[in-house]
Amino acid sequence: MKSFITLGLFLMSFSLYAQDFPVIKHYDQQHLYRVALPLGGIGTGTVSISGKGELKDWEIMNRPAKGFSGGQMGNGVPFFSIFIKESNGKTHTKGLMGPLDPVDYQDKEGRPVDNHGIPRFRNVSFDASYPFGRVNLSDPSLPVEVTLTAYNPLIPTDADASGMPLAVLNYAVHNTSNQPITVAVCGLMRNFIGNDGSKTRMDWKGDLIPIGSRYNQNTFRKTGQVQGIFMYSDSVKKTTEQWGTMALVTTAREGVSYRRSSRLNDWENALLDFWDDFSADGELTDKTTLVDNDPQASLAVKIQIPAHQTRVIPFYITWHFPNRFAWSAENVGNYYATQYADAWEVAEKAAMQLPILEQKTLEFVRAFAKSNLPEVVKESALFNLSTLRSQTVFRVKDGTMMGWEGCMDNYGSCQGSCTHVWNYEQATGFLFGKLAQTMRKTEFGLATDETGFMSFRVGLPLATKAQSYKAAAADGQMGTIMRMYRDWQLSGDLQLLKELYPSVKRSLEFAWLKGGWDGDKDGVMEGVQHNTMDVEYYGPNPQMQIWYLGALRAMEEMAKAMGEPIFAAECRRLFEQGRRFADEKLFNGEYYEQIIQTASRKEDILMATVASGRAYTNDPPYQLGKGCLVDQLIGQYMAHVYGLGYLVNPQNVQKTLQSIMKYNYRPTMLNHFNNMRSYALGDEAALLMASYPRGGRPTIPFPYFSEVMTGFEYTAAIGMLYEGQTETGLTCIKNIRDRYDGQKRSPFDEAECGHHYARAMTSWGAVLALTGFQYSGVKKSMAFTPKVGSYFWSNGYAYGEVQFTKAGNGWQTKLTVLNGSLPLENLSLGKNAKNFAAGHTLKEKQSITISLP
């Protein structure tokens, strides 16, 4: 198919190039090698754009696939290229990628990296404000500069709009010469359906077979506002996770050419044939016959660009893989696949919806970026939202959100929406409240039995296997009670509380069962306590005890709302006893520590609390002991976030955080011994999981004592922010982001047990701590700690901005709702409050301005 146009092309008047996104982080050419920004929606899987413009980590077939290039490795994996013809007739063809990194040159039998033989641009840099990433390409030998802006809509409160299975790629080509030029941009990718990046694939019989034994089809389509290549398979079994459809399309109206295939790829001739065709005139000639089992498709758009002007050429990559098994033997499906018939319908709907969704995404990022918060706080909070769109997260067919703990290279890490990990993250609750509610309904509605036992790893399918994991976690269960309180407060949904309250109440009472966590019901967790260190602690310890105190306080408030004053009073009594014990018995003058104690008989231990299956009556291994634990105040941090006040003595909290910084902080790891995993190395600064400044380290301490993990570091750092220890808190956050600098690690992949680890999303808590934001939909009240400037807020159901200016001895406050609706009857700034008429609700784009002393 051949076509040529001489007129300028009007493309995407609503594009980012008319109104650019604000850049939170710039990465120069020395900090690009590890950058990989995931492009995809919540629960859809992703493909990542590298800092140099490559497409990598094709994780779209229901599983992680780090390092998977999308089909055959070497030359000819998916990439975009540009053809340029100058007015004097001189032509150029280059891959739209930056230069190879020095590490790419290591000896690998002549094929060091993908697309190693493609000519590249000499200069490249990368700008990011998640979900937007921009690759800046230039070359002194070319009369153009090219910027690729890539994204997928991300709109707080709107999970469906933020859950589209596509990557948007907008190539802006600027003519730097004094003469008009002809330009074509082309995308190339193989139809690799059936190849999910693991070592073997599924054929049409469902048997495991080597790569290449499948027959996939490419067709050209033009419907509505899109045209391009639709990819499907007539041989991959339709019940496998690897079966589905893909599409490479453009919304350009003219100048479009395509190829559904190439030559047979013996001796890499498929790429040569494509390159010769495209380099001849910037147009593609279709092949009448598809060759190779994974035929190579390409799609080009050719335009003219006047001197010193810019034109934008848009492409979408879409996908649709409906079968997901996750940790189940049964197909639990994908919610996104119920919203679209196939990848082509994704493209059609995206073309219609993106003008609005792009603007809403830009509105969110602009409001967040202009917040008068430290840049490192904005970076850590915003960039970690990418985990919500990684394969760590998925939504089963009915829309319920589920999560691994993280992602290994080719499979999910630690199944079951693990409560003791997901307790830490705050992004879902404060940005996507309805998704958070689905998790609470799973935990309390399905995973908790009549005794109050909660499976801390949920089984699938939910209807029959939710309680299949027969172990309870002390921190997981207590923290989930606190999250229930949070989600009730943020939503103001009394019906949600009524529906789940009986189970929530039982889950607390489970702690009081004979041989359980607080079997003698004295407000102290003395029993065997499985926890997020993947071991059981024996005896009172700060981490579990303060979680327990937070659960008691949350339960007290929920019991009052449900008309159970006696039960509320009982929770309060235990809370008061428990907090006195923590301050008097666990606090050693500098920090809280563990008292190791065991039951005298195994018969006195409730085995449901022993996830390891092995109970000890003396000398238990894997204890904290006298250690200074980095996240010992996690329950207190969450109590601040949820508005539950101090759980233990405020002075002790202050001292403990100072001690964590004093004893656990390492300005360099060069002299640090670590027998486990290393997430900080060499001359990097970090907070250790535990230190033993007073000696007494157990011979066999808990496994991770010498490690460094970002979610735990954020917990301590944000606790410091809440206590006014701002300088040290920000230092700890900066240390994390310095390690994820694009040169050593991807800024969009904070790891723990796997990539994109869920716990790291606790970083959103720094935004809450520094703004003092709290919202109660129950009381219809909002609170801030006023500081001059503009700040972003979100309660999971609405979001917007608040601006503070000094007015004499008081404050003038302008509160704006950008999206959603906000019931509001009371606004508090510190100790001062303003009441409004009952029933006042701020709608989208509405503002109020008030003055407070």
C-alpha positions, -999 to 999 in steps of 0.1 A, spaced: 0 0 0 15 34 -11 4 69 -3 20 103 -2 9 137 10 24 171 6 0 190 29 7 196 66 -10 171 89 -32 183 118 -29 157 145 -42 156 180 -50 192 187 -57 181 223 -22 167 226 4 173 252 23 193 228 -2 221 230 1 220 268 31 202 281 33 182 313 53 196 342 85 176 347 92 163 382 125 145 373 149 149 345 174 121 336 205 130 316 222 106 293 243 91 321 212 81 341 190 62 315 202 27 313 178 13 339 148 36 333 117 16 324 84 34 328 55 9 327 28 18 301 -6 1 308 -36 4 331 -45 -9 365 -48 -47 362 -39 -48 325 -2 -55 324 23 -32 308 50 -27 282 77 -3 294 94 26 276 130 28 283 149 61 290 163 58 255 130 52 237 131 14 234 101 -8 241 110 -34 267 96 -57 294 64 -68 274 43 -80 304 9 -81 288 1 -118 289 -9 -121 326 26 -126 340 58 -106 347 83 -108 319 114 -87 328 138 -86 300 113 -99 274 116 -79 242 84 -89 226 92 -119 204 125 -130 190 156 -116 206 183 -96 187 176 -73 158 140 -67 148 123 -68 182 96 -41 185 109 -6 178 100 27 161 121 43 133 121 76 114 127 83 77 137 119 67 140 134 32 156 168 30 147 193 2 180 185 -16 170 149 -18 192 136 9 176 108 30 182 94 65 167 64 84 173 59 121 158 40 150 140 63 174 163 53 202 192 68 220 227 55 218 238 22 234 251 24 269 287 12 276 274 -18 294 257 -29 262 291 -35 246 300 -65 268 310 -95 247 279 -116 239 288 -133 207 282 -103 186 246 -97 197 249 -77 229 215 -60 230 182 -60 212 183 -39 180 220 -36 183 224 -31 145 199 -2 141 213 33 136 204 54 166 203 91 176 234 104 192 218 124 221 190 114 244 175 124 278 144 115 296 118 136 315 92 121 338 61 129 358 44 95 361 24 84 341 40 107 315 75 99 302 92 119 275 122 108 255 142 137 239 162 127 209 186 147 188 215 142 164 238 168 148 237 149 115 199 152 113 176 182 105 151 171 132 147 168 169 122 142 181 104 139 214 84 108 223 58 114 250 44 81 263 16 75 288 -15 57 298 -44 76 314 -41 78 352 -70 96 369 -75 93 407 -110 80 417 -116 65 382 -102 30 381 -118 21 348 -103 51 330 -70 43 346 -73 6 336 -71 7 298 -48 -19 282 -28 4 259 4 24 255 0 58 239 31 69 220 31 105 205 61 113 184 67 151 180 91 158 151 105 193 150 121 205 117 153 224 127 162 233 91 153 263 70 136 241 44 105 218 44 113 182 49 94 149 44 92 126 75 78 92 82 76 75 115 71 37 116 64 11 143 75 -25 138 65 -54 160 60 -91 155 28 -109 163 41 -128 194 8 -140 207 15 -172 226 49 -160 237 47 -145 271 84 -142 278 88 -175 297 110 -203 284 81 -223 269 48 -214 252 14 -229 249 4 -243 215 -32 -250 204 -33 -283 222 -23 -267 255 10 -286 255 43 -269 264 64 -266 233 94 -246 221 91 -211 207 79 -209 171 53 -236 169 23 -214 164 7 -196 135 -4 -161 141 -23 -137 118 -20 -100 110 -47 -81 92 -50 -44 83 -81 -26 95 -95 9 93 -126 18 114 -138 49 130 -108 71 140 -81 43 139 -63 23 113 -35 -2 116 -26 -38 122 -48 -62 142 -30 -93 155 -46 -126 165 -38 -163 166 -56 -192 150 -34 -218 168 -28 -207 204 -53 -225 226 -81 -201 236 -82 -212 272 -45 -203 279 -32 -171 294 -12 -164 263 -42 -163 240 -56 -130 230 -52 -101 205 -29 -71 200 -30 -41 177 -6 -14 165 -27 16 152 -26 53 145 -52 80 145 -35 97 116 -59 102 87 -35 104 57 -1 92 47 -5 58 63 12 27 48 16 -8 63 31 -43 59 14 -73 75 45 -94 71 81 -94 58 104 -120 42 112 -153 59 135 -145 87 163 -168 77 196 -151 84 177 -121 98 163 -112 64 129 -101 77 145 -70 93 167 -63 62 136 -65 39 117 -41 61 147 -16 64 152 -16 26 115 -9 20 111 18 46 144 35 38 136 38 1 109 64 5 94 63 40 65 42 28 57 5 32 47 -21 6 24 -48 20 32 -85 15 5 -106 0 17 -137 20 23 -138 57 55 -156 66 70 -169 99 48 -181 127 50 -147 143 47 -125 113 64 -91 114 40 -62 111 48 -25 105 28 7 103 41 41 90 28 76 88 44 100 63 40 138 64 56 170 54 69 195 80 75 231 71 108 248 83 111 253 120 77 237 127 66 206 147 41 179 138 29 151 161 24 115 149 3 94 173 4 56 177 -13 32 201 -3 -3 211 -32 -22 226 -38 -57 239 -65 -80 252 -56 -113 270 -87 -124 289 -75 -155 307 -57 -152 340 -50 -179 365 -26 -161 389 -22 -184 419 -53 -204 410 -59 -236 391 -90 -220 376 -94 -191 352 -103 -161 373 -103 -138 343 -94 -101 339 -118 -73 346 -105 -52 317 -113 -79 293 -150 -76 302 -149 -40 291 -136 -46 256 -142 -73 230 -106 -74 218 -76 -52 212 -92 -34 183 -121 -23 203 -96 -10 229 -80 12 202 -114 24 189 -126 34 223 -93 50 232 -94 72 202 -128 85 212 -120 89 250 -84 100 251 -90 137 243 -108 139 277 -88 113 296 -55 129 286 -67 162 298 -78 148 331 -45 129 335 -26 161 328 -49 180 352 -40 155 380 -2 156 373 -2 194 371 -20 198 404 3 173 420 35 187 405 28 222 415 23 212 452 48 231 474 62 198 486 99 187 484 106 174 450 118 141 464 85 135 482 66 142 449 89 119 430 86 90 455 49 93 459 40 97 422 65 73 406 56 44 429 20 46 416 34 27 387 32 -4 409 -6 -2 406 -2 -8 369 24 -35 370 17 -72 371 18 -69 409 -18 -59 406 -48 -74 388 -85 -73 389 -105 -106 386 -135 -107 363 -159 -90 388 -136 -61 393 -121 -71 427 -86 -59 430 -60 -85 439 -23 -83 444 9 -102 446 35 -88 469 57 -81 439 69 -96 407 99 -119 400 112 -118 365 88 -143 351 62 -150 378 43 -133 406 60 -131 440 41 -143 471 4 -146 463 -28 -137 481 -30 -99 485 -9 -105 516 -23 -84 544 9 -78 563 25 -63 531 -5 -45 517 -12 -29 551 17 -5 545 6 10 512 -16 41 512 -19 49 474 -49 27 467 -71 39 496 -64 76 490 -65 76 452 -89 47 443 -112 43 472 -136 19 455 -107 -5 446 -97 -4 482 -132 -13 493 -131 -44 471 -100 -56 491 -118 -51 524 -148 -70 511 -125 -98 502 -106 -99 535 -137 -96 558 -164 -108 536 -147 -139 522 -113 -146 539 -125 -144 575 -143 -174 591 -168 -176 619 -140 -176 646 -125 -144 633 -96 -163 617 -85 -144 586 -64 -161 559 -36 -135 554 -31 -148 519 -64 -151 499 -70 -180 477 -86 -180 442 -112 -183 430 -127 -162 457 -160 -180 458 -145 -213 468 -109 -208 479 -107 -175 498 -99 -192 531 -77 -220 517 -45 -206 532 -47 -218 568 -26 -192 587 -33 -159 604 -8 -130 606 -10 -108 637 1 -76 620 -19 -84 589 -51 -89 607 -47 -59 631 -36 -36 602 -66 -47 581 -89 -37 609 -73 -3 608 -76 -1 570 -113 -9 573 -117 21 596 -98 42 570 -120 31 541 -151 37 561 -140 72 571 -128 82 536 -160 70 520 -185 79 547 -202 46 536 -222 34 566 -236 5 546 -201 -7 539 -194 -8 577 -228 -24 584 -221 -51 559 -186 -60 571 -188 -51 608 -197 -85 622 -166 -100 605 -144 -71 615 -155 -75 651 -148 -113 650 -113 -106 635 -104 -86 666 -120 -111 690 -98 -138 673 -69 -123 692 -86 -132 725 -90 -169 717 -72 -193 741 -36 -196 732 -39 -167 707 -22 -134 704 -38 -119 735 -53 -151 750 -55 -136 785 -71 -105 772 -49 -80 789 -43 -57 760 -8 -72 753 1 -95 725 21 -122 741 12 -151 719 28 -165 688 27 -137 662 34 -145 626 43 -112 608 57 -95 578 92 -107 586 79 -142 575 85 -156 610 67 -158 643 76 -135 671 72 -149 706 62 -125 733 55 -88 734 72 -67 708 66 -31 695 57 -39 659 27 -62 668 18 -45 700 13 -11 684 -6 -26 654 -28 -41 681 -33 -8 698 -43 8 665 -68 -20 658 -83 -15 693 -87 22 687 -102 17 653 -126 -10 666 -137 13 694 -148 40 669 -165 15 647 -183 -1 676 -196 33 687 -210 39 652 -227 5 652 -244 12 686 -223 -11 707 -210 11 735 -201 -18 758 -179 -34 732 -164 0 724 -156 5 761 -139 -29 763 -117 -20 734 -108 12 751 -100 -6 783 -76 -30 765 -61 -1 746 -53 18 778 -38 -13 794 -18 -22 763 -4 13 758 8 14 794 25 -19 790 42 -8 759 56 24 774 65 9 808 78 -26 797 89 -24 761 104 11 759 140 10 770 146 47 772 157 50 735 133 27 716 109 -2 720 122 -37 721 109 -73 723 105 -94 754 110 -130 742 87 -154 760 70 -186 751 42 -208 763 52 -237 785 33 -263 764 25 -265 728 -10 -273 737 -13 -237 750 -5 -223 715 -33 -216 690 -17 -233 659 -37 -211 635 -13 -183 644 18 -204 635 22 -201 598 55 -219 598 38 -249 613 64 -253 640 58 -240 675 85 -235 701 82 -236 739 118 -224 745 146 -206 726 126 -197 695 148 -187 665 142 -157 643 134 -131 670 139 -94 672 150 -94 708 168 -62 719 170 -49 684 160 -14 672 136 -22 645 132 3 616 94 0 614 85 -6 651 62 24 649 42 13 618 10 12 638 16 47 651 23 60 616 -10 45 604 -29 60 634 -16 94 624 -28 88 588 -62 76 599 -67 103 626 -67 79 655 -41 100 676 -12 87 696 -12 51 705 18 53 728 36 81 747 44 110 722 78 116 738 87 80 734 76 81 697 99 111 692 128 94 709 123 62 691 125 78 657 156 97 667 171 64 678 163 47 645 181 75 627 210 73 652 215 35 651 200 22 619 212 49 595 242 40 573 257 68 552 275 41 532 271 4 529 308 -2 521 315 -16 556 282 -33 562 279 -70 564 247 -85 550 241 -123 547 208 -119 528 195 -98 499 211 -65 490 188 -36 480 215 -10 488 251 -15 479 285 1 479 286 38 487 248 41 490 230 54 521 201 36 538 183 27 569 189 -9 581 161 -31 591 175 -35 626 205 -26 647 216 -39 681 232 -9 698 229 -25 732 241 -58 721 221 -89 727 215 -98 691 200 -133 689 223 -159 674 196 -165 648 178 -132 645 148 -126 622 160 -132 586 160 -97 572 177 -79 601 207 -68 580 188 -59 549 175 -26 535 140 -23 520 124 9 508 89 3 522 103 0 557 126 30 552 96 51 541 77 39 572 104 53 595 109 84 573 72 93 572 69 87 609 97 113 613 78 138 591 47 134 613 68 141 644 84 173 629 117 156 623 115 168 588 152 171 579 160 135 588 128 122 572 136 138 539 171 126 541 159 90 543 135 95 514 162 111 493 185 82 500 160 59 485 154 79 454 192 84 449 195 46 447 167 45 421 183 71 399 180 55 365 216 46 363 216 18 388 179 10 392 147 19 375 129 49 391 97 30 385 105 -3 402 113 -2 439 121 -38 448 117 -60 478 107 -96 473 104 -89 436 100 -59 413 73 -33 419 68 -42 455 35 -32 470 49 -20 503 68 8 486 35 25 479 35 36 515 55 65 501 22 83 494 21 88 532 47 115 529 22 137 511 -3 132 539 23 138 566 35 171 551 1 185 544 -16 172 575 -45 160 553 -73 140 568 -108 135 556 -138 119 572 -168 112 550 -186 102 582 -182 136 598 -179 153 564 -148 170 577 -114 179 562 -82 189 580 -49 203 569 -18 217 585 -17 251 568 15 263 550 18 290 525 14 275 490 -6 251 469 -11 215 478 -27 184 463 -53 164 482 -73 132 474 -96 111 496 -101 83 470 -134 96 458 -125 132 449 -93 151 445 -82 187 440 -61 215 453 -59 237 484 -42 270 485 -31 288 517 -22 324 519 -16 344 551 -43 369 560 -32 389 590 -28 365 619 -49 339 601 -52 321 568 -72 325 536 -79 291 522 -91 282 487 -103 246 483 -109 233 448 -124 200 437 -109 190 403 -127 156 400 -155 138 419 -177 154 446 -169 163 481 -194 164 510 -180 190 534 -194 205 566 -162 213 585 -128 225 575 -100 225 601 -66 242 599 -47 231 630 -68 240 660 -92 263 641 -122 251 622 -150 264 600 -184 249 599 -207 250 568 -244 244 564 -254 208 565 -255 191 531 -229 213 515 -212 194 486 -185 206 463 -188 194 428 -162 190 401 -145 224 393 -161 241 422 -142 261 448 -147 277 482 -126 304 498 -127 309 535 -108 328 562 -98 313 595 -79 329 624 
